[in-house]
């Protein structure tokens, strides 16, 4: 199993299968309001020359910055007039993210352990189902760059370009989704703990670049205050600290950390699946009676394992008095603290995508747990367990594309609806 050639072959097989399955989701994704907002801005840039500087709506009110998202959608559309063009870019960005994560882990994980992480992260339906046109789909790149630059700054303190990239990762995420605040909290915690040292010239250059790219958004907000992503507490159901007075909402928010490591995947590919695409009622019933018990049994068991992993990690932090000598474990601690702080501060109940930027960090933490607690497994059993999980992920990704018709459909999808949608956007300007 430790043979380098074999590990390399398995590694690239997982990478290629995960990339292909991400494109499969993108090929079948149904157009929702989130996709419509992004596509409309991209179409206006690519075919009308209009660069909109405000992005998608925020749950609690206002809009995120939009200059970057407009470019990320519009520029690929200039190269290929298809909804698959910006989604291919998302796949490539996520592939680059995986590369950065692997580079950051090479100093801590063995090649075999890196392979396990790549399999659990890259092939997981949590990740693969997000290889579609959606703001959170771009965030893995920010997390990966944030972790990689932190890793390099630990090795080489005050490095100019790593300091620049570390701050740039947070600025990139801010232009895409409010959950960028998680990375800011993590960096603040790690800096105050003196876990890494930064080059202030690099920080200043990154901040300057970020502010300059946000100027168009600031100017647009001056003309329309409703675009500012500010919580309107007068509405009653949105106010800072919402989850502190709603215990269930708080528990739901923090529970996403272990859930990201489980087989209870996002609701739109896990609940209320439709088996009508499998033909006759007999085949539908057969598939349903096999797949439903399987996904619930594995899902429930994996949640228990993920909770065990979280408990193991918290006990390690407690025994270390939350002073982690390992920089990677310190980064995981920062991620957990940032999650709790953001859940507590949030003006609304959180869904899984609000914390999705932490998915790779949660997966890394879970892998550390597996490596420590299951060292007793023989190589044969470990290999069998790993292969079984990979095959289940691959199967689930295929099944999701045929059984979650409200989100993924082989007949009625964004790819097929794109020409008519593009025509309607252009017609509005005439």
ChimeraX attribute file (.defattr): number of C-alpha atoms within 10 A of each C-alpha:
attribute: neighborCount
match mode: 1-to-1
recipient: residues
	/A:1	11
	/A:2	10
	/A:3	9
	/A:4	11
	/A:5	10
	/A:6	10
	/A:7	16
	/A:8	14
	/A:9	11
	/A:10	14
	/A:11	18
	/A:12	13
	/A:13	13
	/A:14	20
	/A:15	18
	/A:16	15
	/A:17	14
	/A:18	27
	/A:19	20
	/A:20	14
	/A:21	21
	/A:22	26
	/A:23	21
	/A:24	20
	/A:25	25
	/A:26	28
	/A:27	22
	/A:28	22
	/A:29	27
	/A:30	23
	/A:31	22
	/A:32	13
	/A:33	10
	/A:34	13
	/A:35	18
	/A:36	18
	/A:37	15
	/A:38	22
	/A:39	27
	/A:40	20
	/A:41	27
	/A:42	29
	/A:43	26
	/A:44	19
	/A:45	20
	/A:46	21
	/A:47	15
	/A:48	13
	/A:49	11
	/A:50	14
	/A:51	19
	/A:52	21
	/A:53	24
	/A:54	25
	/A:55	24
	/A:56	23
	/A:57	18
	/A:58	16
	/A:59	16
	/A:60	19
	/A:61	15
	/A:62	20
	/A:63	22
	/A:64	22
	/A:65	30
	/A:66	23
	/A:67	21
	/A:68	20
	/A:69	26
	/A:70	26
	/A:71	19
	/A:72	20
	/A:73	25
	/A:74	28
	/A:75	18
	/A:76	20
	/A:77	21
	/A:78	16
	/A:79	11
	/A:80	12
	/A:81	17
	/A:82	17
	/A:83	26
	/A:84	20
	/A:85	19
	/A:86	27
	/A:87	25
	/A:88	20
	/A:89	19
	/A:90	28
	/A:91	24
	/A:92	15
	/A:93	19
	/A:94	26
	/A:95	19
	/A:96	16
	/A:97	22
	/A:98	21
	/A:99	16
	/A:100	19
	/A:101	25
	/A:102	19
	/A:103	17
	/A:104	21
	/A:105	19
	/A:106	12
	/A:107	11
	/A:108	13
	/A:109	18
	/A:110	12
	/A:111	19
	/A:112	16
	/A:113	17
	/A:114	21
	/A:115	20
	/A:116	20
	/A:117	23
	/A:118	24
	/A:119	22
	/A:120	25
	/A:121	24
	/A:122	24
	/A:123	27
	/A:124	24
	/A:125	29
	/A:126	25
	/A:127	21
	/A:128	26
	/A:129	26
	/A:130	23
	/A:131	29
	/A:132	28
	/A:133	27
	/A:134	21
	/A:135	20
	/A:136	20
	/A:137	23
	/A:138	26
	/A:139	27
	/A:140	26
	/A:141	25
	/A:142	27
	/A:143	27
	/A:144	26
	/A:145	25
	/A:146	26
	/A:147	25
	/A:148	23
	/A:149	23
	/A:150	27
	/A:151	21
	/A:152	19
	/A:153	22
	/A:154	18
	/A:155	12
	/A:156	14
	/A:157	17
	/A:158	18
	/A:159	19
	/A:160	17
	/A:161	18
	/A:162	24
	/A:163	26
	/A:164	22
	/A:165	22
	/A:166	26
	/A:167	25
	/A:168	23
	/A:169	23
	/A:170	25
	/A:171	23
	/A:172	19
	/A:173	26
	/A:174	20
	/A:175	22
	/A:176	24
	/A:177	24
	/A:178	18
	/A:179	21
	/A:180	22
	/A:181	17
	/A:182	26
	/A:183	27
	/A:184	19
	/A:185	18
	/A:186	22
	/A:187	24
	/A:188	14
	/A:189	19
	/A:190	20
	/A:191	13
	/A:192	11
	/A:193	12
	/A:194	11
	/A:195	19
	/A:196	19
	/A:197	17
	/A:198	23
	/A:199	16
	/A:200	14
	/A:201	15
	/A:202	21
	/A:203	20
	/A:204	14
	/A:205	17
	/A:206	22
	/A:207	17
	/A:208	13
	/A:209	14
	/A:210	18
	/A:211	13
	/A:212	11
	/A:213	17
	/A:214	19
	/A:215	14
	/A:216	17
	/A:217	23
	/A:218	18
	/A:219	11
	/A:220	16
	/A:221	19
	/A:222	11
	/A:223	9
	/A:224	10
	/A:225	12
	/A:226	12
	/A:227	22
	/A:228	20
	/A:229	18
	/A:230	13
	/A:231	18
	/A:232	15
	/A:233	12
	/A:234	8
	/A:235	9
	/A:236	7
	/A:237	12
	/A:238	18
	/A:239	17
	/A:240	15
	/A:241	18
	/A:242	19
	/A:243	23
	/A:244	16
	/A:245	10
	/A:246	12
	/A:247	11
	/A:248	11
	/A:249	19
	/A:250	21
	/A:251	14
	/A:252	17
	/A:253	23
	/A:254	19
	/A:255	14
	/A:256	22
	/A:257	26
	/A:258	23
	/A:259	23
	/A:260	27
	/A:261	28
	/A:262	24
	/A:263	25
	/A:264	22
	/A:265	21
	/A:266	16
	/A:267	11
	/A:268	16
	/A:269	24
	/A:270	19
	/A:271	13
	/A:272	12
	/A:273	18
	/A:274	15
	/A:275	20
	/A:276	15
	/A:277	13
	/A:278	16
	/A:279	9
	/A:280	10
	/A:281	11
	/A:282	10
	/A:283	14
	/A:284	15
	/A:285	14
	/A:286	12
	/A:287	13
	/A:288	17
	/A:289	11
	/A:290	10
	/A:291	14
	/A:292	13
	/A:293	11
	/A:294	13
	/A:295	17
	/A:296	14
	/A:297	13
	/A:298	15
	/A:299	18
	/A:300	15
	/A:301	14
	/A:302	18
	/A:303	18
	/A:304	14
	/A:305	18
	/A:306	24
	/A:307	18
	/A:308	15
	/A:309	21
	/A:310	20
	/A:311	14
	/A:312	18
	/A:313	18
	/A:314	15
	/A:315	13
	/A:316	15
	/A:317	16
	/A:318	12
	/A:319	10
	/A:320	11
	/A:321	9
	/A:322	14
	/A:323	14
	/A:324	18
	/A:325	10
	/A:326	10
	/A:327	17
	/A:328	21
	/A:329	20
	/A:330	20
	/A:331	22
	/A:332	20
	/A:333	23
	/A:334	21
	/A:335	26
	/A:336	20
	/A:337	16
	/A:338	23
	/A:339	24
	/A:340	16
	/A:341	15
	/A:342	22
	/A:343	26
	/A:344	21
	/A:345	15
	/A:346	22
	/A:347	21
	/A:348	21
	/A:349	21
	/A:350	19
	/A:351	13
	/A:352	19
	/A:353	17
	/A:354	21
	/A:355	23
	/A:356	23
	/A:357	26
	/A:358	25
	/A:359	24
	/A:360	25
	/A:361	26
	/A:362	23
	/A:363	22
	/A:364	24
	/A:365	24
	/A:366	26
	/A:367	21
	/A:368	17
	/A:369	19
	/A:370	16
	/A:371	13
	/A:372	10
	/A:373	12
	/A:374	10
	/A:375	10
	/A:376	10
	/A:377	11
	/A:378	10
	/A:379	12
	/A:380	10
	/A:381	11
	/A:382	15
	/A:383	12
	/A:384	12
	/A:385	13
	/A:386	16
	/A:387	13
	/A:388	12
	/A:389	17
	/A:390	18
	/A:391	13
	/A:392	19
	/A:393	22
	/A:394	19
	/A:395	12
	/A:396	20
	/A:397	23
	/A:398	15
	/A:399	15
	/A:400	21
	/A:401	22
	/A:402	20
	/A:403	23
	/A:404	21
	/A:405	24
	/A:406	17
	/A:407	21
	/A:408	25
	/A:409	21
	/A:410	17
	/A:411	11
	/A:412	16
	/A:413	20
	/A:414	26
	/A:415	18
	/A:416	18
	/A:417	13
	/A:418	18
	/A:419	13
	/A:420	9
	/A:421	17
	/A:422	20
	/A:423	11
	/A:424	12
	/A:425	17
	/A:426	14
	/A:427	9
	/A:428	7
	/A:429	8
	/A:430	5
